[in-house]
Amino acid sequence: MIHNAKVLIIGSGPAGCTAAIYAARANLEPIMICGLEPGGQLTVTTEVENFPGFAEPIQGPFLMEKMIEQSKKVGTKIIYEEVTKVDFNSKPFNVYTAKDQYIAQTVIIASGARARWLGLDSETIFLGFGVSACATCDGFFFKNKPVLVIGGGNSAVEEAMHLTNHASKVTLIHRRDSLRAEKILQDRLFANPKISVIWDSELLEVIGTLEPLKSVTGAKVRNIKTQRISHLDCEGIFIAIGHKPNTEMFKPYLEIDPSGYIKTHPGTVNTNIKGIFAAGDVQDKTYRQAVTAAGTGCMAALDAERYLSSL
């Protein structure tokens, strides 16, 4: 079925929902295609402490549930499908899901990012069988078991802290001799007796058994300064080395930087194609916060309204 849209929003995280709210309030009748993970990355986050308006920590899934609910209440049409293809060669723009085609006068891309992996063969073999990128999703399965967390940024520290609710011991492995995470998060990590840190090291190989069931039993870790290889016993390994923006399908049409982020004109959310805007983690590799994503979502909706009024 073919549908027409003044504003089509791809993605339903803080950027997509905020764009939807502003566009709906401007009577632009936005359509928001939620994607495989409605609500985006915050749906796999436990406590959110840094989103304005909440004196006490709020659960990520609840926050996104309310954002989507607000989007719908003000007039956004919510589509619980995934975009499979786009065609930005001509105007209006064409966006496709498995079921339908959407002809849009403007498109706001808020497709977010996904977990980045190390690329080890053993990582792939044990993915879902002891290797994970989501402590919130899978931490429960490692109750009273030792686990590793790979990384040194906010995500890694948050994963490690969450895992202390389940695991018997959490070991953080980081390639450098200091963490990149926010100071307040580092303080909490270093104060937690269940967490230890191995510096200047990298995961070399996931060790495990394949029969009768796949399971992780340990890891080979290499010190990048001394090249010494050690074996660590563990039953779970959580990869937290950042995220990759979801921009593959847009590469034939939009300018993408070497890291995979959509390029926008400085200080704006404008892409190289007039009428197409990018907001949130799909274009922001500097801040990558829920509140900044929401801000760019607002910018995209306002700019989409100005663009439509100029046609």
Buried (B, 14 or more C-beta within 10 A) or exposed (E): EEBEBBBBBBBBBBBBBBBBBBBBBBEBBBBBBBBEBBBBBBBBBBEBEEBEEEEEEBBBBEBBBEBBEBBBEEBBBBBEBBBEEBEBEEBBBBBBBEEEBBBBBBBBBBBBBBBBBBEBEBBEBBBEBBBBBBBBEBBEEBEEBBBBBBBBBBBBBBBBBBBBEBBEBBBBBBBEEEBBBBEEBBEBBEEEEBBBBBBBBBBBBBBBEEEEEBBBBBBBBBBEEEEEEEEBEBBBBBBBBBBBBBBEBBEEBBBBEEEBBBBBEEEEBBBEBEBBBBBBBBBBBEEBBBBBBBBBBBBBBBBBBEBBEEE
